[in-house]
Amino acid sequence: MTKNRIKLTPFGKEVEKKLIDLEMTKGDLAKVLGITDPYLTDILKGTRLGREMKLKIAKLLELDLVLGR
């Protein structure tokens, strides 16, 4: 049986790659940002817009951000 993968936006994929490089989990990132894991997951999947939070994530992880992705 295969594990269900969450379908991520391009931004979500970049965040996931960066977290791997930094040896961080999504839970670690959520804690640093002061948000819940499910809210972060919703942003990375694109089911929540979270524009301000995307900006914080991009700045924290030093990612380029194109809003609307």
CHARMM internal coordinates of N, CA and C (Angstrom, degrees):
IC EDIT
DIST 1 N 1 CA 1.4528
DIST 1 CA 1 C 1.5260
ANGL 1 N 1 CA 1 C 108.68
DIST 1 C 2 N 1.3140
ANGL 1 CA 1 C 2 N 117.04
DIHE 1 N 1 CA 1 C 2 N 131.62
DIST 2 N 2 CA 1.4593
ANGL 1 C 2 N 2 CA 120.17
DIHE 1 CA 1 C 2 N 2 CA -179.19
DIST 2 CA 2 C 1.5193
ANGL 2 N 2 CA 2 C 110.18
DIHE 1 C 2 N 2 CA 2 C -91.57
DIST 2 C 3 N 1.2994
ANGL 2 CA 2 C 3 N 113.71
DIHE 2 N 2 CA 2 C 3 N 149.15
DIST 3 N 3 CA 1.4635
ANGL 2 C 3 N 3 CA 120.14
DIHE 2 CA 2 C 3 N 3 CA 179.12
DIST 3 CA 3 C 1.5266
ANGL 3 N 3 CA 3 C 108.88
DIHE 2 C 3 N 3 CA 3 C -75.95
DIST 3 C 4 N 1.3260
ANGL 3 CA 3 C 4 N 116.51
DIHE 3 N 3 CA 3 C 4 N 134.57
DIST 4 N 4 CA 1.4605
ANGL 3 C 4 N 4 CA 120.88
DIHE 3 CA 3 C 4 N 4 CA 177.31
DIST 4 CA 4 C 1.5164
ANGL 4 N 4 CA 4 C 109.77
DIHE 3 C 4 N 4 CA 4 C -67.17
DIST 4 C 5 N 1.3303
ANGL 4 CA 4 C 5 N 116.08
DIHE 4 N 4 CA 4 C 5 N 123.74
DIST 5 N 5 CA 1.4551
ANGL 4 C 5 N 5 CA 121.20
DIHE 4 CA 4 C 5 N 5 CA 177.41
DIST 5 CA 5 C 1.5165
ANGL 5 N 5 CA 5 C 108.77
DIHE 4 C 5 N 5 CA 5 C -94.84
DIST 5 C 6 N 1.3017
ANGL 5 CA 5 C 6 N 115.22
DIHE 5 N 5 CA 5 C 6 N 141.59
DIST 6 N 6 CA 1.4588
ANGL 5 C 6 N 6 CA 121.12
DIHE 5 CA 5 C 6 N 6 CA 176.69
DIST 6 CA 6 C 1.5228
ANGL 6 N 6 CA 6 C 107.27
DIHE 5 C 6 N 6 CA 6 C -79.14
DIST 6 C 7 N 1.3223
ANGL 6 CA 6 C 7 N 116.78
DIHE 6 N 6 CA 6 C 7 N 131.54
DIST 7 N 7 CA 1.4583
ANGL 6 C 7 N 7 CA 120.30
DIHE 6 CA 6 C 7 N 7 CA 177.29
DIST 7 CA 7 C 1.5224
ANGL 7 N 7 CA 7 C 108.82
DIHE 6 C 7 N 7 CA 7 C -78.59
DIST 7 C 8 N 1.3147
ANGL 7 CA 7 C 8 N 115.47
DIHE 7 N 7 CA 7 C 8 N 115.33
DIST 8 N 8 CA 1.4565
ANGL 7 C 8 N 8 CA 121.43
DIHE 7 CA 7 C 8 N 8 CA -176.51
DIST 8 CA 8 C 1.5192
ANGL 8 N 8 CA 8 C 111.57
DIHE 7 C 8 N 8 CA 8 C -100.54
DIST 8 C 9 N 1.3238
ANGL 8 CA 8 C 9 N 115.35
DIHE 8 N 8 CA 8 C 9 N 153.87
DIST 9 N 9 CA 1.4592
ANGL 8 C 9 N 9 CA 121.74
DIHE 8 CA 8 C 9 N 9 CA 172.20
DIST 9 CA 9 C 1.5286
ANGL 9 N 9 CA 9 C 107.59
DIHE 8 C 9 N 9 CA 9 C -74.17
DIST 9 C 10 N 1.3266
ANGL 9 CA 9 C 10 N 117.95
DIHE 9 N 9 CA 9 C 10 N 168.38
DIST 10 N 10 CA 1.4697
ANGL 9 C 10 N 10 CA 119.17
DIHE 9 CA 9 C 10 N 10 CA 174.71
DIST 10 CA 10 C 1.5379
ANGL 10 N 10 CA 10 C 111.69
DIHE 9 C 10 N 10 CA 10 C -55.42
DIST 10 C 11 N 1.3347
ANGL 10 CA 10 C 11 N 116.60
DIHE 10 N 10 CA 10 C 11 N -38.92
DIST 11 N 11 CA 1.4663
ANGL 10 C 11 N 11 CA 120.04
DIHE 10 CA 10 C 11 N 11 CA 177.29
DIST 11 CA 11 C 1.5275
ANGL 11 N 11 CA 11 C 109.69
DIHE 10 C 11 N 11 CA 11 C -63.19
DIST 11 C 12 N 1.3207
ANGL 11 CA 11 C 12 N 116.33
DIHE 11 N 11 CA 11 C 12 N -44.74
DIST 12 N 12 CA 1.4561
ANGL 11 C 12 N 12 CA 120.94
DIHE 11 CA 11 C 12 N 12 CA 179.30
DIST 12 CA 12 C 1.5182
ANGL 12 N 12 CA 12 C 112.34
DIHE 11 C 12 N 12 CA 12 C -59.88
DIST 12 C 13 N 1.3305
ANGL 12 CA 12 C 13 N 116.44
DIHE 12 N 12 CA 12 C 13 N -38.95
DIST 13 N 13 CA 1.4677
ANGL 12 C 13 N 13 CA 120.64
DIHE 12 CA 12 C 13 N 13 CA 178.11
DIST 13 CA 13 C 1.5230
ANGL 13 N 13 CA 13 C 111.12
DIHE 12 C 13 N 13 CA 13 C -65.29
DIST 13 C 14 N 1.3267
ANGL 13 CA 13 C 14 N 116.54
DIHE 13 N 13 CA 13 C 14 N -41.10
DIST 14 N 14 CA 1.4708
ANGL 13 C 14 N 14 CA 120.28
DIHE 13 CA 13 C 14 N 14 CA 178.28
DIST 14 CA 14 C 1.5272
ANGL 14 N 14 CA 14 C 110.94
DIHE 13 C 14 N 14 CA 14 C -64.46
DIST 14 C 15 N 1.3266
ANGL 14 CA 14 C 15 N 116.40
DIHE 14 N 14 CA 14 C 15 N -41.69
DIST 15 N 15 CA 1.4690
ANGL 14 C 15 N 15 CA 120.50
DIHE 14 CA 14 C 15 N 15 CA 177.93
DIST 15 CA 15 C 1.5191
ANGL 15 N 15 CA 15 C 109.30
DIHE 14 C 15 N 15 CA 15 C -61.48
DIST 15 C 16 N 1.3362
ANGL 15 CA 15 C 16 N 117.06
DIHE 15 N 15 CA 15 C 16 N -45.64
DIST 16 N 16 CA 1.4544
ANGL 15 C 16 N 16 CA 120.76
DIHE 15 CA 15 C 16 N 16 CA -179.00
DIST 16 CA 16 C 1.5370
ANGL 16 N 16 CA 16 C 111.09
DIHE 15 C 16 N 16 CA 16 C -60.68
DIST 16 C 17 N 1.3419
ANGL 16 CA 16 C 17 N 117.34
DIHE 16 N 16 CA 16 C 17 N -43.38
DIST 17 N 17 CA 1.4680
ANGL 16 C 17 N 17 CA 121.07
DIHE 16 CA 16 C 17 N 17 CA 178.15
DIST 17 CA 17 C 1.5283
ANGL 17 N 17 CA 17 C 110.80
DIHE 16 C 17 N 17 CA 17 C -61.09
DIST 17 C 18 N 1.3267
ANGL 17 CA 17 C 18 N 116.45
DIHE 17 N 17 CA 17 C 18 N -44.37
DIST 18 N 18 CA 1.4596
ANGL 17 C 18 N 18 CA 121.06
DIHE 17 CA 17 C 18 N 18 CA -178.62
DIST 18 CA 18 C 1.5251
ANGL 18 N 18 CA 18 C 110.68
DIHE 17 C 18 N 18 CA 18 C -65.25
DIST 18 C 19 N 1.3244
ANGL 18 CA 18 C 19 N 116.98
DIHE 18 N 18 CA 18 C 19 N -39.41
DIST 19 N 19 CA 1.4611
ANGL 18 C 19 N 19 CA 120.09
DIHE 18 CA 18 C 19 N 19 CA 178.58
DIST 19 CA 19 C 1.5297
ANGL 19 N 19 CA 19 C 110.63
DIHE 18 C 19 N 19 CA 19 C -62.82
DIST 19 C 20 N 1.3213
ANGL 19 CA 19 C 20 N 116.81
DIHE 19 N 19 CA 19 C 20 N -38.86
DIST 20 N 20 CA 1.4702
ANGL 19 C 20 N 20 CA 120.26
DIHE 19 CA 19 C 20 N 20 CA 176.86
DIST 20 CA 20 C 1.5197
ANGL 20 N 20 CA 20 C 109.59
DIHE 19 C 20 N 20 CA 20 C -61.91
DIST 20 C 21 N 1.3370
ANGL 20 CA 20 C 21 N 116.56
DIHE 20 N 20 CA 20 C 21 N -46.57
DIST 21 N 21 CA 1.4725
ANGL 20 C 21 N 21 CA 120.97
DIHE 20 CA 20 C 21 N 21 CA 179.01
DIST 21 CA 21 C 1.5224
ANGL 21 N 21 CA 21 C 111.51
DIHE 20 C 21 N 21 CA 21 C -58.65
DIST 21 C 22 N 1.3245
ANGL 21 CA 21 C 22 N 116.35
DIHE 21 N 21 CA 21 C 22 N -37.15
DIST 22 N 22 CA 1.4702
ANGL 21 C 22 N 22 CA 121.53
DIHE 21 CA 21 C 22 N 22 CA -177.83
DIST 22 CA 22 C 1.5332
ANGL 22 N 22 CA 22 C 112.88
DIHE 21 C 22 N 22 CA 22 C -88.67
DIST 22 C 23 N 1.3363
ANGL 22 CA 22 C 23 N 116.02
DIHE 22 N 22 CA 22 C 23 N -0.70
DIST 23 N 23 CA 1.4668
ANGL 22 C 23 N 23 CA 121.80
DIHE 22 CA 22 C 23 N 23 CA -177.08
DIST 23 CA 23 C 1.5238
ANGL 23 N 23 CA 23 C 111.37
DIHE 22 C 23 N 23 CA 23 C 55.46
DIST 23 C 24 N 1.3432
ANGL 23 CA 23 C 24 N 114.51
DIHE 23 N 23 CA 23 C 24 N 44.87
DIST 24 N 24 CA 1.4655
ANGL 23 C 24 N 24 CA 122.78
DIHE 23 CA 23 C 24 N 24 CA 177.29
DIST 24 CA 24 C 1.5179
ANGL 24 N 24 CA 24 C 108.67
DIHE 23 C 24 N 24 CA 24 C -115.80
DIST 24 C 25 N 1.3092
ANGL 24 CA 24 C 25 N 115.66
DIHE 24 N 24 CA 24 C 25 N 156.68
DIST 25 N 25 CA 1.4574
ANGL 24 C 25 N 25 CA 120.88
DIHE 24 CA 24 C 25 N 25 CA 173.30
DIST 25 CA 25 C 1.5270
ANGL 25 N 25 CA 25 C 108.97
DIHE 24 C 25 N 25 CA 25 C -103.65
DIST 25 C 26 N 1.3333
ANGL 25 CA 25 C 26 N 115.34
DIHE 25 N 25 CA 25 C 26 N 167.33
DIST 26 N 26 CA 1.4622
ANGL 25 C 26 N 26 CA 119.00
DIHE 25 CA 25 C 26 N 26 CA 174.79
DIST 26 CA 26 C 1.5246
ANGL 26 N 26 CA 26 C 109.42
DIHE 25 C 26 N 26 CA 26 C -63.19
DIST 26 C 27 N 1.3159
ANGL 26 CA 26 C 27 N 116.65
DIHE 26 N 26 CA 26 C 27 N -33.59
DIST 27 N 27 CA 1.4661
ANGL 26 C 27 N 27 CA 120.78
DIHE 26 CA 26 C 27 N 27 CA 177.19
DIST 27 CA 27 C 1.5160
ANGL 27 N 27 CA 27 C 111.48
DIHE 26 C 27 N 27 CA 27 C -63.17
DIST 27 C 28 N 1.3460
ANGL 27 CA 27 C 28 N 116.29
DIHE 27 N 27 CA 27 C 28 N -40.96
DIST 28 N 28 CA 1.4692
ANGL 27 C 28 N 28 CA 120.28
DIHE 27 CA 27 C 28 N 28 CA 176.75
DIST 28 CA 28 C 1.5214
ANGL 28 N 28 CA 28 C 110.62
DIHE 27 C 28 N 28 CA 28 C -60.83
DIST 28 C 29 N 1.3334
ANGL 28 CA 28 C 29 N 115.77
DIHE 28 N 28 CA 28 C 29 N -44.73
DIST 29 N 29 CA 1.4617
ANGL 28 C 29 N 29 CA 120.61
DIHE 28 CA 28 C 29 N 29 CA -179.00
DIST 29 CA 29 C 1.5284
ANGL 29 N 29 CA 29 C 110.46
DIHE 28 C 29 N 29 CA 29 C -64.38
DIST 29 C 30 N 1.3122
ANGL 29 CA 29 C 30 N 116.67
DIHE 29 N 29 CA 29 C 30 N -44.06
DIST 30 N 30 CA 1.4686
ANGL 29 C 30 N 30 CA 120.30
DIHE 29 CA 29 C 30 N 30 CA 179.42
DIST 30 CA 30 C 1.5257
ANGL 30 N 30 CA 30 C 110.17
DIHE 29 C 30 N 30 CA 30 C -59.46
DIST 30 C 31 N 1.3193
ANGL 30 CA 30 C 31 N 116.34
DIHE 30 N 30 CA 30 C 31 N -41.85
DIST 31 N 31 CA 1.4704
ANGL 30 C 31 N 31 CA 120.41
DIHE 30 CA 30 C 31 N 31 CA -179.46
DIST 31 CA 31 C 1.5264
ANGL 31 N 31 CA 31 C 110.64
DIHE 30 C 31 N 31 CA 31 C -63.06
DIST 31 C 32 N 1.3382
ANGL 31 CA 31 C 32 N 117.14
DIHE 31 N 31 CA 31 C 32 N -44.58
DIST 32 N 32 CA 1.4663
ANGL 31 C 32 N 32 CA 121.37
DIHE 31 CA 31 C 32 N 32 CA 179.26
DIST 32 CA 32 C 1.5304
ANGL 32 N 32 CA 32 C 110.40
DIHE 31 C 32 N 32 CA 32 C -61.56
DIST 32 C 33 N 1.3287
ANGL 32 CA 32 C 33 N 116.39
DIHE 32 N 32 CA 32 C 33 N -38.07
DIST 33 N 33 CA 1.4611
ANGL 32 C 33 N 33 CA 121.41
DIHE 32 CA 32 C 33 N 33 CA -178.35
DIST 33 CA 33 C 1.5219
ANGL 33 N 33 CA 33 C 112.91
DIHE 32 C 33 N 33 CA 33 C -80.47
DIST 33 C 34 N 1.3246
ANGL 33 CA 33 C 34 N 116.86
DIHE 33 N 33 CA 33 C 34 N -14.39
DIST 34 N 34 CA 1.4609
ANGL 33 C 34 N 34 CA 120.61
DIHE 33 CA 33 C 34 N 34 CA -178.90
DIST 34 CA 34 C 1.5228
ANGL 34 N 34 CA 34 C 113.30
DIHE 33 C 34 N 34 CA 34 C 75.95
DIST 34 C 35 N 1.3393
ANGL 34 CA 34 C 35 N 115.95
DIHE 34 N 34 CA 34 C 35 N 30.63
DIST 35 N 35 CA 1.4647
ANGL 34 C 35 N 35 CA 120.66
DIHE 34 CA 34 C 35 N 35 CA 178.59
DIST 35 CA 35 C 1.5263
ANGL 35 N 35 CA 35 C 108.63
DIHE 34 C 35 N 35 CA 35 C -125.25
DIST 35 C 36 N 1.3292
ANGL 35 CA 35 C 36 N 115.36
DIHE 35 N 35 CA 35 C 36 N 170.65
DIST 36 N 36 CA 1.4574
ANGL 35 C 36 N 36 CA 119.68
DIHE 35 CA 35 C 36 N 36 CA 179.56
DIST 36 CA 36 C 1.5293
ANGL 36 N 36 CA 36 C 110.90
DIHE 35 C 36 N 36 CA 36 C -83.75
DIST 36 C 37 N 1.3255
ANGL 36 CA 36 C 37 N 115.34
DIHE 36 N 36 CA 36 C 37 N 156.68
DIST 37 N 37 CA 1.4637
ANGL 36 C 37 N 37 CA 120.17
DIHE 36 CA 36 C 37 N 37 CA 176.35
DIST 37 CA 37 C 1.5344
ANGL 37 N 37 CA 37 C 111.81
DIHE 36 C 37 N 37 CA 37 C -57.64
DIST 37 C 38 N 1.3552
ANGL 37 CA 37 C 38 N 118.22
DIHE 37 N 37 CA 37 C 38 N -45.89
DIST 38 N 38 CA 1.4729
ANGL 37 C 38 N 38 CA 118.02
DIHE 37 CA 37 C 38 N 38 CA -179.94
DIST 38 CA 38 C 1.5332
ANGL 38 N 38 CA 38 C 113.31
DIHE 37 C 38 N 38 CA 38 C -61.63
DIST 38 C 39 N 1.3361
ANGL 38 CA 38 C 39 N 117.30
DIHE 38 N 38 CA 38 C 39 N -36.48
DIST 39 N 39 CA 1.4712
ANGL 38 C 39 N 39 CA 119.48
DIHE 38 CA 38 C 39 N 39 CA 178.52
DIST 39 CA 39 C 1.5275
ANGL 39 N 39 CA 39 C 109.79
DIHE 38 C 39 N 39 CA 39 C -65.27
DIST 39 C 40 N 1.3238
ANGL 39 CA 39 C 40 N 117.81
DIHE 39 N 39 CA 39 C 40 N -43.58
DIST 40 N 40 CA 1.4636
ANGL 39 C 40 N 40 CA 121.23
DIHE 39 CA 39 C 40 N 40 CA 177.81
DIST 40 CA 40 C 1.5315
ANGL 40 N 40 CA 40 C 110.04
DIHE 39 C 40 N 40 CA 40 C -61.22
DIST 40 C 41 N 1.3120
ANGL 40 CA 40 C 41 N 117.36
DIHE 40 N 40 CA 40 C 41 N -45.04
DIST 41 N 41 CA 1.4630
ANGL 40 C 41 N 41 CA 121.06
DIHE 40 CA 40 C 41 N 41 CA 179.12
DIST 41 CA 41 C 1.5208
ANGL 41 N 41 CA 41 C 110.80
DIHE 40 C 41 N 41 CA 41 C -59.70
DIST 41 C 42 N 1.3253
ANGL 41 CA 41 C 42 N 117.13
DIHE 41 N 41 CA 41 C 42 N -41.92
DIST 42 N 42 CA 1.4702
ANGL 41 C 42 N 42 CA 120.55
DIHE 41 CA 41 C 42 N 42 CA 178.21
DIST 42 CA 42 C 1.5254
ANGL 42 N 42 CA 42 C 111.57
DIHE 41 C 42 N 42 CA 42 C -61.99
DIST 42 C 43 N 1.3038
ANGL 42 CA 42 C 43 N 117.65
DIHE 42 N 42 CA 42 C 43 N -37.89
DIST 43 N 43 CA 1.4730
ANGL 42 C 43 N 43 CA 121.10
DIHE 42 CA 42 C 43 N 43 CA 177.47
DIST 43 CA 43 C 1.5224
ANGL 43 N 43 CA 43 C 109.51
DIHE 42 C 43 N 43 CA 43 C -66.12
DIST 43 C 44 N 1.3186
ANGL 43 CA 43 C 44 N 117.08
DIHE 43 N 43 CA 43 C 44 N -44.35
DIST 44 N 44 CA 1.4668
ANGL 43 C 44 N 44 CA 120.87
DIHE 43 CA 43 C 44 N 44 CA -177.53
DIST 44 CA 44 C 1.5294
ANGL 44 N 44 CA 44 C 112.22
DIHE 43 C 44 N 44 CA 44 C -69.75
DIST 44 C 45 N 1.3345
ANGL 44 CA 44 C 45 N 116.92
DIHE 44 N 44 CA 44 C 45 N -27.43
DIST 45 N 45 CA 1.4689
ANGL 44 C 45 N 45 CA 121.51
DIHE 44 CA 44 C 45 N 45 CA 176.53
DIST 45 CA 45 C 1.5191
ANGL 45 N 45 CA 45 C 111.83
DIHE 44 C 45 N 45 CA 45 C -83.85
DIST 45 C 46 N 1.3294
ANGL 45 CA 45 C 46 N 116.83
DIHE 45 N 45 CA 45 C 46 N -18.86
DIST 46 N 46 CA 1.4590
ANGL 45 C 46 N 46 CA 120.60
DIHE 45 CA 45 C 46 N 46 CA -178.67
DIST 46 CA 46 C 1.5141
ANGL 46 N 46 CA 46 C 113.70
DIHE 45 C 46 N 46 CA 46 C 89.23
DIST 46 C 47 N 1.3387
ANGL 46 CA 46 C 47 N 117.85
DIHE 46 N 46 CA 46 C 47 N 8.23
DIST 47 N 47 CA 1.4611
ANGL 46 C 47 N 47 CA 119.38
DIHE 46 CA 46 C 47 N 47 CA 177.59
DIST 47 CA 47 C 1.5211
ANGL 47 N 47 CA 47 C 112.10
DIHE 46 C 47 N 47 CA 47 C -82.25
DIST 47 C 48 N 1.3156
ANGL 47 CA 47 C 48 N 116.73
DIHE 47 N 47 CA 47 C 48 N -13.73
DIST 48 N 48 CA 1.4841
ANGL 47 C 48 N 48 CA 123.06
DIHE 47 CA 47 C 48 N 48 CA 172.11
DIST 48 CA 48 C 1.5205
ANGL 48 N 48 CA 48 C 106.36
DIHE 47 C 48 N 48 CA 48 C -125.56
DIST 48 C 49 N 1.3043
ANGL 48 CA 48 C 49 N 116.48
DIHE 48 N 48 CA 48 C 49 N 137.23
DIST 49 N 49 CA 1.4559
ANGL 48 C 49 N 49 CA 120.77
DIHE 48 CA 48 C 49 N 49 CA -177.52
DIST 49 CA 49 C 1.5258
ANGL 49 N 49 CA 49 C 111.72
DIHE 48 C 49 N 49 CA 49 C -67.52
DIST 49 C 50 N 1.3156
ANGL 49 CA 49 C 50 N 117.95
DIHE 49 N 49 CA 49 C 50 N -56.20
DIST 50 N 50 CA 1.4608
ANGL 49 C 50 N 50 CA 122.44
DIHE 49 CA 49 C 50 N 50 CA 174.42
DIST 50 CA 50 C 1.5159
ANGL 50 N 50 CA 50 C 115.63
DIHE 49 C 50 N 50 CA 50 C 51.54
DIST 50 C 51 N 1.3215
ANGL 50 CA 50 C 51 N 117.51
DIHE 50 N 50 CA 50 C 51 N 42.53
DIST 51 N 51 CA 1.4754
ANGL 50 C 51 N 51 CA 120.23
DIHE 50 CA 50 C 51 N 51 CA -176.69
DIST 51 CA 51 C 1.5297
ANGL 51 N 51 CA 51 C 112.66
DIHE 50 C 51 N 51 CA 51 C -56.03
DIST 51 C 52 N 1.3159
ANGL 51 CA 51 C 52 N 116.74
DIHE 51 N 51 CA 51 C 52 N -48.07
DIST 52 N 52 CA 1.4675
ANGL 51 C 52 N 52 CA 118.99
DIHE 51 CA 51 C 52 N 52 CA -179.25
DIST 52 CA 52 C 1.5198
ANGL 52 N 52 CA 52 C 110.94
DIHE 51 C 52 N 52 CA 52 C -63.77
DIST 52 C 53 N 1.3349
ANGL 52 CA 52 C 53 N 116.95
DIHE 52 N 52 CA 52 C 53 N -39.91
DIST 53 N 53 CA 1.4561
ANGL 52 C 53 N 53 CA 120.10
DIHE 52 CA 52 C 53 N 53 CA 179.76
DIST 53 CA 53 C 1.5238
ANGL 53 N 53 CA 53 C 110.85
DIHE 52 C 53 N 53 CA 53 C -68.35
DIST 53 C 54 N 1.3480
ANGL 53 CA 53 C 54 N 117.30
DIHE 53 N 53 CA 53 C 54 N -36.05
DIST 54 N 54 CA 1.4652
ANGL 53 C 54 N 54 CA 120.26
DIHE 53 CA 53 C 54 N 54 CA 176.06
DIST 54 CA 54 C 1.5261
ANGL 54 N 54 CA 54 C 110.27
DIHE 53 C 54 N 54 CA 54 C -59.97
DIST 54 C 55 N 1.3344
ANGL 54 CA 54 C 55 N 116.01
DIHE 54 N 54 CA 54 C 55 N -41.38
DIST 55 N 55 CA 1.4650
ANGL 54 C 55 N 55 CA 119.46
DIHE 54 CA 54 C 55 N 55 CA 178.27
DIST 55 CA 55 C 1.5245
ANGL 55 N 55 CA 55 C 110.97
DIHE 54 C 55 N 55 CA 55 C -61.90
DIST 55 C 56 N 1.3363
ANGL 55 CA 55 C 56 N 116.83
DIHE 55 N 55 CA 55 C 56 N -42.37
DIST 56 N 56 CA 1.4679
ANGL 55 C 56 N 56 CA 120.85
DIHE 55 CA 55 C 56 N 56 CA 178.84
DIST 56 CA 56 C 1.5276
ANGL 56 N 56 CA 56 C 110.58
DIHE 55 C 56 N 56 CA 56 C -64.18
DIST 56 C 57 N 1.3308
ANGL 56 CA 56 C 57 N 116.07
DIHE 56 N 56 CA 56 C 57 N -42.68
DIST 57 N 57 CA 1.4705
ANGL 56 C 57 N 57 CA 120.49
DIHE 56 CA 56 C 57 N 57 CA 179.82
DIST 57 CA 57 C 1.5177
ANGL 57 N 57 CA 57 C 110.00
DIHE 56 C 57 N 57 CA 57 C -62.55
DIST 57 C 58 N 1.3300
ANGL 57 CA 57 C 58 N 116.23
DIHE 57 N 57 CA 57 C 58 N -47.90
DIST 58 N 58 CA 1.4624
ANGL 57 C 58 N 58 CA 120.75
DIHE 57 CA 57 C 58 N 58 CA -178.75
DIST 58 CA 58 C 1.5259
ANGL 58 N 58 CA 58 C 111.23
DIHE 57 C 58 N 58 CA 58 C -60.26
DIST 58 C 59 N 1.3122
ANGL 58 CA 58 C 59 N 116.45
DIHE 58 N 58 CA 58 C 59 N -42.76
DIST 59 N 59 CA 1.4621
ANGL 58 C 59 N 59 CA 120.13
DIHE 58 CA 58 C 59 N 59 CA 179.71
DIST 59 CA 59 C 1.5314
ANGL 59 N 59 CA 59 C 110.48
DIHE 58 C 59 N 59 CA 59 C -65.88
DIST 59 C 60 N 1.3174
ANGL 59 CA 59 C 60 N 116.58
DIHE 59 N 59 CA 59 C 60 N -46.31
DIST 60 N 60 CA 1.4553
ANGL 59 C 60 N 60 CA 121.38
DIHE 59 CA 59 C 60 N 60 CA -178.79
DIST 60 CA 60 C 1.5263
ANGL 60 N 60 CA 60 C 111.89
DIHE 59 C 60 N 60 CA 60 C -61.51
DIST 60 C 61 N 1.3403
ANGL 60 CA 60 C 61 N 116.58
DIHE 60 N 60 CA 60 C 61 N -41.62
DIST 61 N 61 CA 1.4618
ANGL 60 C 61 N 61 CA 120.91
DIHE 60 CA 60 C 61 N 61 CA -176.96
DIST 61 CA 61 C 1.5274
ANGL 61 N 61 CA 61 C 113.06
DIHE 60 C 61 N 61 CA 61 C -93.51
DIST 61 C 62 N 1.3335
ANGL 61 CA 61 C 62 N 115.62
DIHE 61 N 61 CA 61 C 62 N 1.62
DIST 62 N 62 CA 1.4710
ANGL 61 C 62 N 62 CA 122.30
DIHE 61 CA 61 C 62 N 62 CA -179.26
DIST 62 CA 62 C 1.5227
ANGL 62 N 62 CA 62 C 111.19
DIHE 61 C 62 N 62 CA 62 C 56.40
DIST 62 C 63 N 1.3342
ANGL 62 CA 62 C 63 N 115.31
DIHE 62 N 62 CA 62 C 63 N 52.80
DIST 63 N 63 CA 1.4664
ANGL 62 C 63 N 63 CA 122.38
DIHE 62 CA 62 C 63 N 63 CA 177.90
DIST 63 CA 63 C 1.5203
ANGL 63 N 63 CA 63 C 109.88
DIHE 62 C 63 N 63 CA 63 C -109.49
DIST 63 C 64 N 1.3190
ANGL 63 CA 63 C 64 N 116.09
DIHE 63 N 63 CA 63 C 64 N 149.77
DIST 64 N 64 CA 1.4649
ANGL 63 C 64 N 64 CA 120.47
DIHE 63 CA 63 C 64 N 64 CA 170.24
DIST 64 CA 64 C 1.5151
ANGL 64 N 64 CA 64 C 106.75
DIHE 63 C 64 N 64 CA 64 C -77.13
DIST 64 C 65 N 1.3210
ANGL 64 CA 64 C 65 N 116.47
DIHE 64 N 64 CA 64 C 65 N 140.32
DIST 65 N 65 CA 1.4628
ANGL 64 C 65 N 65 CA 120.25
DIHE 64 CA 64 C 65 N 65 CA -177.11
DIST 65 CA 65 C 1.5078
ANGL 65 N 65 CA 65 C 110.25
DIHE 64 C 65 N 65 CA 65 C -127.49
DIST 65 C 66 N 1.3174
ANGL 65 CA 65 C 66 N 115.08
DIHE 65 N 65 CA 65 C 66 N 126.10
DIST 66 N 66 CA 1.4571
ANGL 65 C 66 N 66 CA 120.85
DIHE 65 CA 65 C 66 N 66 CA 172.12
DIST 66 CA 66 C 1.5200
ANGL 66 N 66 CA 66 C 104.41
DIHE 65 C 66 N 66 CA 66 C -113.48
DIST 66 C 67 N 1.3342
ANGL 66 CA 66 C 67 N 116.73
DIHE 66 N 66 CA 66 C 67 N 107.45
DIST 67 N 67 CA 1.4556
ANGL 66 C 67 N 67 CA 119.91
DIHE 66 CA 66 C 67 N 67 CA -179.36
DIST 67 CA 67 C 1.5160
ANGL 67 N 67 CA 67 C 109.92
DIHE 66 C 67 N 67 CA 67 C -64.33
DIST 67 C 68 N 1.3036
ANGL 67 CA 67 C 68 N 114.14
DIHE 67 N 67 CA 67 C 68 N 148.65
DIST 68 N 68 CA 1.4497
ANGL 67 C 68 N 68 CA 119.53
DIHE 67 CA 67 C 68 N 68 CA -176.64
DIST 68 CA 68 C 1.5073
ANGL 68 N 68 CA 68 C 111.74
DIHE 67 C 68 N 68 CA 68 C 100.89
DIST 68 C 69 N 1.3205
ANGL 68 CA 68 C 69 N 116.74
DIHE 68 N 68 CA 68 C 69 N -6.84
DIST 69 N 69 CA 1.4656
ANGL 68 C 69 N 69 CA 120.94
DIHE 68 CA 68 C 69 N 69 CA 177.78
DIST 69 CA 69 C 1.4811
ANGL 69 N 69 CA 69 C 109.79
DIHE 68 C 69 N 69 CA 69 C -88.50
END
COOR INIT
IC SEED 1 N 1 CA 1 C
IC BUILD
